[in-house]
Amino acid sequence: MKKINLRAFAVTAIMGAVGFVLMLLEFPLPFIIPSFIKLDFSEIPALVTAFALGPWYAVLVCLIKNLLHLFMTSSAGVGELSNFLLGAVFVITCGYIYKHKKTRKSALISCLIGAMAMAVLSVVINYFAVYPAYVKLYGMPMDAIIGMYKAILPAADTLVKDLLIFNLPFTFMKGIIDSAVCFLIYKNLSPIIKNNS
């Protein structure tokens, strides 16, 4: 049991490092969402870990990648905290559902529910914590943040509208994309992670 746990923790650390590297490869999606919100694929290693080892190892992957990213943060840790919370909700949801019924259909359902949970939580976290923190830490008026959304869609004139129109579907699609990539690579990675090869 001790040997299995040590291997699981070692794999978790490696997946956390891979997640950190993927965080560095973020890129904006102009004309779809304001450029300060970027897409990355750093939840993929955590999702693979959730399915292979369980949800709590996956949460550790999310924690490791964000702790490493703190050394080069440009958000005073706010972005990393948000990324950790959203990622943790995603992989816990997916991992727990899949753990109780390990079928392809269950994995698909878990990813859909996990992506939706992450998307809904993104609205709450951004509204009550992330954007107010940016206003306080950087002295950026909330009107300026809302103005970046209005430049894409003039009707998006309140923070709640912005988060519901842009952030919620963006975060949901990010979860779906991460899930699709995970489905493509999991079969090959799973035996290595579990040491079944």
N, C-alpha and C positions, 0 to 999 in steps of 0.2 A: 504493500500500500504506500509506504514511504517513497519507494522508487518511482511509482506511478505519479505520485503527487509532485515529486521533484521534476520529473519530465514534463508534467503539465505546466508547472510554473516556468520552466525554461522555455517551453513553446510559447507561453503567454508573453514572456518578456520579448521574444523574437518578434511575435506578431505586433506587440506594442511599438517596437522599433520600426517595423514596416509601416504601421499606421502613421507614425511620426513623419516618415519620408513622404508618404502620400499626402499628408497635410501641407507639405512644402510645395506640392505640385498643383495648388489651387489656381483657379482661373475665373474671371468674371464672365457673365452672360449678358452683355450689353443689349439694351432695347427690350429685354425680358424682365430684368430686375435691376435695381440700382447697382452700380459697379462696385460699391463697397461690400456687397454680399457676393461671396465667391463660392464656386462649386469645387469640392474635393471628394476623393473617394476613400478617405481614411477610415470609414466605418466598415469597409469590406473585410479587413483582417479580423476585426472584432466579431463580425457576423459569422465568419467561418469558424472562429473559436467558439462562439455560442452554440453552433450546431455540433461541433466535434467534441468539445470538452464540457460545455454547460454555460449557463448565463453569467455566473459570477466570475469565471475566468475571462469572459468577454468584457465584463465591466472593468476588470484589471487592465485589459488591453486599452480601453478608452482612457483610463486614468494615466497609464504610462505614456501614451502618445501626447496627451495634453501637458503632463509634467515636463516632458522633454521640450515641448513647444514653448513653454514659459520662458526659456532662455533666449528666445528671439521674438517675444510677443511685441505687438504694436498696439495692443488693446488693454494694457495694464492688467492682464489676466482675465478680463471680462469675457472676451471671446473664447478663451480656453474653458472657462467655467461653463459657459453656455454649450460649447461643443461637447463637453463631458456629460452634462445632464441630458442633452438630447440623445447622444449616442448611447448612454446607459439605458435610457427608457426603451430605445429601439431594440438593443440586443437582449435586454432582460425579457421583454415581451416575446420576441422571436424565440429565444432560448427556452423559456418556460413552456410555451405552447408545444414546441417541437419535442421537448424532453418527455412529455406525457404520451405522445404518439409520433413515433419516428417514421413518418411516411413522406413521400414527396408532396402529396396533397396538403398534409399538415404543415410542412415547411413553407409552402406557398401561402397558405392561410395566415401563418404566423408573420410572414413578411408583410402582407397587406395590412394586418392589424397593427404591427409594429411601426410601419411607415405612417399610418394614420395617427397613432399615439404620439409619435415624434412630431408630426406636423401640428397637431393641436397644442402640444406643450410648447412648441416654438412661439406660438402667438402669446401665450401666458408669460413665458420667460422674457421675450423681447419687450412686451408691454410694461411689465412690472419691474424688470431688473436691467436688461441689457441697454436699452435705449436711454432710460433715465441715468444709468451709470456713465454712458458716453457724454450726455449733456453735462453732468457734474464734473467728470474728470477732464474733459477736453474743452469745456465752455462752448460746446456747439449747440446753438439754439435748436429746439425741437422743430421749429418752423423750417430750418435749413434741411433737416433730415426729411421732413415731410415733402419739402420742395423737390428733393431728388426723385421721389416717387411720382409727384405731380408732373415732372418733366416727361415721364413715360405715359402717364394716364392722368389728365387734369382732374378727373372726378375723384381721384384718390387724395382727398384733402384732409383726412384725419389719420392719426396713427392706427386706430382700430381698422379702418378701411384698408390702409396700406398692408397691414399684417395679414388680413383675411384675403385680400385680392392677390398679393404677391408672395409673402413669406410662407403662408400655409401650403399652397399648391407647389411652390418651389421645394420646400422641405419634404413634402410627400413624394414628389418625383425623384428627389435625391435618394430617398429610401428605396424606391422601386428600382432605380438604376443600380444601386448597391446590391440589392437582392438579385437582380438579373445576372450581374457579374459573379456573385457568389454561387448561383446555380450553375454557371458555366465552369467554374474552377473547383467546386467543392469535391466532386467525385475523385479527382486526381490528388487533391491535397489531403483529404480525409485519412487515407491509410498512413500517410507519412506522419501526420499530427498524432494519430492514435497509436503509431508504431505497429501497424498491422501488416506492413509490407514485408 
